[in-house]
Amino acid sequence: MTRRLAMVLASLLAAPVLARPAATLEDLRALAAQKSWAELLERAEELPPAARSDTWRTLVTEAATAAVESATAPDDKDPFAVARKAHALRQRYAFLAKAPGFSSARDARGLKDLERCLESKKSDCIDTYRELAADASTETTLQAARLVKRGHFAYVAMPLFAAAVRGGKEAGACKDEALAEAVLAALDLPTTDARAGDARKVGFEWCWSALGARLKTATVGASAYFLANTCVPMRARKALTELQDDLCKDAGL
């Protein structure tokens, strides 16, 4: 009896497994109607490329947006789990970059993950956020920078403020008061500090029209670090008074 049972089991295991039929557009519509977002995203690419119409992209976008919005914060040690999920979806489906609903959901959850990371006092919160939210909107990046600044020295948020300016393409960001405070604070760091480098780019290249007057005023009675960061670019801008220029020369700058 045992031998016979073993033979039957062996026969069953050796039998070919019938593959599940590939999903159709109607299948994806049905999954959307059931709000089965995870299964929809799992099966969406079963459709051949030629069948991936605007309707298909709409269904995928709806599923991806809902998946990010409804994702719950995990109990593990990764505060950026939801942001990573959104980032992976964005990489998997490039057209999501042009979907406002998905972008808004991704940006909102990214901010929440950053806040969670800062509360846990991890050391790599800013770098991880910048990696996962590189294409976040300017306003979202400013919000992230302000969030960091609230709990740290102003210069700590300098990389995010620099990212918000986007190489001078976002002049509106230059008028942000918190950004100005971060620039002035970062210019008081050693010239070799990357945040001081960000501050020089923002202050003297990308946001000079918005920050020039404050930078001129701050040069009066400035520290040696501040002068080391500002004398040369201020001179290039012809923004130094004669007295300030003499101070810079006395400092060998």
Disulfide bonds with the S-S distance in Angstrom:
Cys117-Cys125 2.04
Cys174-Cys207 1.95
Cys231-Cys248 1.91
